[in-house]
Amino acid sequence: MTRTSARLLAAAIIVVPLLAYPLMAVGGARFPSRDDCVRLAPEGETGALDLVFGRRDTVAEAERLLEQVRGVGYKDAELQGDGCGRWKVLYDGIESYEQGASSAEQAHGAGLEARLELEPPG
Amino acid sequence: MTVRAIAGLLALNGAFALLGLSLLWSLGVLLRWADALRLAGVGYLAGVASFGVLWTQLLVIGVPFGGWGIVATFAVGTAAVCVLGLVLGRSLPRGFGDGRGSSTTALLTTAAGVALTGLWLEALFRAVRLQSLQAYDGWAFWVPKAKAIFFFGGLDEQVFTMLPGPTYPPLVPIINAAAFHAMGGVDTVTFHLQYWFLVLGAVAAIAGLLQRRAHPALLWPALVLVLVVPRFGAGLLTPQADVLVDVFFVVGALLLALWLSDGGSWRLAAAAVLLAGATLTKREGLLFAAAAIAVALLAAALWRRPGRRWLVVSGLLVGAAAVPWRLWYRHMGIGGEAPSDAGLGGSFDRLADSLRLSFDVLFDTGLWSVVPLIALVALGAALVWGDRRLALFVGVLLGIVFVGGAWVTYSFADIPITADEAVNPIVRYTGAVVLLAGAATPLLLDSVWRGREGQT
């Protein structure tokens, strides 16, 4: 075997398995995205629900949104980390899907983008 | 989110490598680009250690830790060592190959070893990128201390004096806090990848140091065996300081062993940086560094190795680096790291039980597979047929560190005689013995292969 062919073979021994393994591992755990922390409530959901008025990247931005939401009348709205690196403004006093849907509609009427979401576990 | 965090970690660890490689260049060891590739792991670890040692001193005197401070440290540190290199007349590496032709068998064996190790690292990456924070010590104090440095910019008195392990040095929390800055926030899932980078650096460092000193057929199987032992597999990515202190100590000890062999002065400087890092990573790092330097001094004196005074200077610098943190926690009213009576008040039965426990743990194949057994055979063979000086250095150092583990169990009267990690640190401690034994095995076996005429 010549020196050049030995080097090529050595390069193949290294590169082929290192590239093949990630390709063969398709279907494993994927990278999570920010959307993984948004779980919209399906119609008629009977579990615990939150009325979420939006998410912001920083606490300061989220506090401004909170102020706006409270100004509309949701005095008990609060600020929470959403577990995906953002801050969300929400109202957690929702007791049924129907009540939540009605509240979301009223919020839309006041210019807020409210959505009914499943309350995160824990 | 996660991809951005990973990119941040990549940049941070690239900066560690650049800082350390610049240091090695200024020491005159990077003559060709192949040297930079071969010693990239050593350079990376030197970068991590020097960053951690420097910031420990800065935090002790109250310098705030922040994103711009990290950037400035890398910029000023790298520029400073480059200027030092220019003053010392270093030139840029020239050419790639080192002109040392290796046989086809050695080339293909190296390729197979790199491929196997690379596959293992890829698998480890997949496992760690979504790892949750579960290890008790990790969430109880290592990570909270890192969060305190990240959020408050320093050694918050309450956090650092009231959490468990108040005497544990801050190097790992500093590295973790830097990782949080690099990721853009306290992402306690993705930050496990920082430990993946440390493992990558450790593997590269050991392989790079031994590449010219051990035949690939001895180096790579030994290295792969060490990587896949059950205990390392389970503990490598745990966000604690055990792996990093072992790595600093073992690579530092290998550098000292090679310095005893070839007298390369850069090895002393690099060993000093790594051992200083060990003293500020965990409490036992102080014992490891002292043992490595003391055994090297003894060996150098016995074999009349020139340059002993530089070894003394290195030892003094390592000791000096360890002092300010100890002064800080003493100033905060925290007790010392050693038992109050140095363990002299224990019974003989407890001493015997402690030694027996250390033996049981060391030779537990469920923890370390056959690594200690193979290392013992390699040590014996090198004493008879190989490089006796190397074997004596490694053997005495292993012996001291091993006995140190038994002393820990013996001297802290409240530690029960058990391998249960929740109450006795002997399993974590023994990792240093096993890693040193495994890393030295290729060197020892190679000296047997080459025979005594190969002795230096």
Interface residues (C-beta under 8 A of the other chain):
Chain A: M1 R3 A6 R7 L9 A10 A11 I13 I14 P17 L18 Y21 P22 A25 G28 A29 F31 P32 S33 R34 C84 G85
Chain B: M1 T2 V3 G101 T104 L107 L108 T110 A111 A112 V114 A115 G118 L119 E122 A123 R126 R129 L130 G185 D187
